[in-house]
């Protein structure tokens, strides 16, 4: 009967439809000569053996009713819309697709949570842990913090954004309710937030399958899961891993919104940006990189509407004349942006020098305070204007005054296929941007005002104080590292990421898409900006390694996909040869799956070499991850990534202090302790339960404190304390321990040698021997 299909046709249509459904590919970047999208499917359909088994049973079940089904489809009767089904267990194919991702996410979680509290708290970690504990106590008496005379936690850019303090305090509280040790406050609970968001980073590339391909997304998850820097700093209570998570979440959300146009992705992107800003002021660098790329993409898309080659005779037009003006507008943008960046960086340096001059600092402070006051006064009016605008839209919608759905104004001149970013911006419904802004502002308000206890100060400081503080810090140059610091540090740990990251950059240029070019720009931009910034620290490397690892997944994907297809093709041929013999012996009908396209010898050999190279590079990367995260995690001299790390001797000191308190006061934490200012951190955290601690010993203590049974000093006052309190002149027994350790920094440039033309004025005093000599004795 008309409308019926044979088994072979049904199977063929099913296979084709499934491939089309699970193989979405990104739109190519228009007007790039000689490029095409990938020639292989990025999502693999089930194996031929599975097709034979599943589709035979499928055809067999519906064979009797197929005539009725296809006949009914031709009758003009109203078809009831299918109802939403309740929960149904995932199919076998879905489980096979999810299992690799869940496996690597589980691996990432284990690597991040295993022995999380074993390492002593770093100097910076102790600050974050201590003030998070203070915030938790403040929130237990929340009403009192509305009184400005009470000492409650407020945002301080020295400690970076308020996000980590709020959420570490939340982890403390939850741990208390669950009955964790030390009343929920310990070195493990301090780092739970970092390990959790570090694990989330591993999972996020799953949502980029449309851009990276299934195998590319899985490789990105795996590389992020085992990366030495990503694992180590996911076990480290600093704000950088939080910011990295929110930055990647921002990238994922914007990419999905541009593709799907669903409001939830734009809201998630806005929340991610606001959380990143509330985490660390380095978000300004993210804005510079992302903003400059999107501005360049807009310049490219604007040029697509201006044909160039059509105005010239096709027979006589030179090969270098582009089809449209897109390359011209992009080049013009790059020239203008480059000049603007040069002027901006020069101005920023001059401004930093000006505000750090003691003669100008009071005036600069007064000017910034004026900016804060004006901002606090303007913000309510911005809210009122925005509210009136939204109410007017709602009013017009209620009375039917809004224009009918469709393109209006500038949107009618946009080609949605070639100018996707402009189309997304100009056709965005007002509800999308309104709720996104509303959610981002809500996150900002809640965190910077510390749950509304410091509204005026929180808004002003949140917008201006962080920027002002870090402009000042450009002249401080904390870390005192040379410009090539990350070029030396990252290859020392991330072998597979560096090699295939460079391969990924090449592939993004040779076979570009918008998203691939964005990843390459993100990596290069971050490498430049973080190398330019005055402060260079090991934990900042993750902002460079994260996009590098995504690029490494792009670079490694073709080799892995080719090898997998070769293996599947061999398996398919084996199954195809065996099944007809069995079918003939049992007189059964046979459906033989189509063989996969054969891989060329050169392509197959290249893929195998690539996979073997990846495995060889993975081995030292895994070794580095294990050593730096579990063996030498608190051993600075052995690991360049371990920077000014508290040693395990601190645990030894605290064990002796606890034993003495147990002996003298029955373990009630009443032992008097004198803490000199150079040992305040991390010991302020470790003596948090002791009620008789004198900080800034002896100047900040009463006269009776000079007889305290325990005095703890750091390296600055070490020999002064020994000569004053120990030996023949004192009544104390002096014991020396290692509080912090450093990696050998001989890679820094040698000191400047004055000459007739250069007196070395204003030159940094590096004090190293240079990279070459340093490597020679390493």
Secondary structure, 3 states (H helix, E strand, C coil): CCCCCCHHHHHHHHHHHHHHHHCCCCCECCCCCCCCCCCCCCCCCCCHHHHHHHHHHHHHHHCCCHHHHHHHCCCCCCCCCCCCCCCCCCCHHHHHHHHHHHHHHHHHHHHHHCCCCCCCCCHHHHHHHHHHHHHHHHHHCHHHHHCCCCCCCCCCHHHCCCHHHHHHHHHHHHHHHCCCHHHHCCHHHHHHHHHHHHHHHHHHHHHHHHHHCHHHHHHHHHHHHHCHHHHHHHCCCCHHHHHHHHHHHHHHHHHHHHHHCCHHHHHHHHHHHHHHHCCCCCHHHHHHHHHHHHHHHHHHHHHCCCECHHHCCCCCCCCCCCCECHHHHHHHHHHHHHHHHHHHHHHHHHHHHHHHCHHHHHHHHHHHHHHHHHHHHHHHHHHHHHHHHHHHHHHHHHCCCCCCCCCCHHHHHCCCCCCHHHHHHHCCCHHHHHHHHHHHHHHHHHHHCCCCCCHHHHHHHHHHHHHHHHHHHHHHCCCCCCCCHHHHHHHHHCHHHHHHHHHHHHHHHHCCEHHHHHHHHHHHHHHHHHHHCCCCCHHHHHHHHHHHHHHHHHHHHHHHHHHHHHHHHHHHHHHHHHHHHHHHHHCCCCCCCCCCCCCCHHHHHHHHHHHHHHHHHHHHHHHHHHHHHHHCCCCHHHCCCCCCEECCHHHHHHHHHHHHHHHHHCCCCCCCEEECHHHHHHHHHHCCCCCCEEECCCCCCCHHHHHCCEEECCCCCHHHHHHHHECCCCCECCCCCCCEECCCCCCCCCCCCCCCCCCCCCCCCCCCCCHHHHHHCC
